[in-house]
């Protein structure tokens, strides 16, 4: 018998009484997740069931009336129990998709978000405008986490070199693993340390990109339990107002032999104007671009400094 969350801190039972068709198992799991307070429980129940079975969606939809194998049922019960307690589906499956690429994830790293794909897209656009189509550039990903930004840029731009920095050794190891899976590891240098400080004394980078911790401390208790209780707080909290990492990075630029020509940041709702001001004050006055996400939230700031 698998114990699972009841949405109010208590536990409830979840057990699949075989034989069941795949559709029947999905219906029971969906009901359990919805009762446990999981948003879009039907979708998550399907994702986990497909993961257990190792099927794509087309195969899954065409075989709903087949009986669920006993071994798959036991694994599915355990996954649904974990999900009902709030653990993110991506951690349970050990994977997430970003920019169409598969990344392995664990509790050492944030789960890559769709809005960060827009940051990568904007950086590639601005670099093309600034340097041309096939320029050989060096970009640094600060707070690389799973390596989603660094690995994706390396994958999309084979002529670029990347530097990936994180203060967490566990995160760096996960990022390196993902780079190897995507066959881009030979073009990425890995540095452990605090924000951009590891770049001191090194060959200058052309582009500095970061999706740093930006959630104000007082907002943590209001986050979804999936984020608040399971994702690493060091990658989430950005000080009292969420802006500490941006202030610190702008201050650290003085320690570099040469400032990057372009900086690009992801940020939280309502922070764009303040971050843009910090970037401008740091000398990035040739161009300041604020990028909205798909919900219309000002989510990214890109700054370019004059030569």
Protein Blocks (a to p, Z undefined) as FASTA:
>chain_A
ZZddehnopacdddddddddfklmmmmmmmmmmmnopahklmmmmmmmmmmnopafklmm
mmmmpccdfklmmmmmmmmmmmmnopafklmnopaceehiacdddfkbccddfklmmmmm
mmmmmmmmmnojklccddddehklnommmmmmmmmmmmbccddddfblklmmmmmmmmmm
nopmmmcccdedehjlmmgoiacdfbdcddddfbdfklmmmpcfklmmmpcfklmmgcjn
opmmmmmmmmmmmmpmbdcfbdcddddehilmmmmmmmmmnopakbccddddfkopafbd
cddddZZ
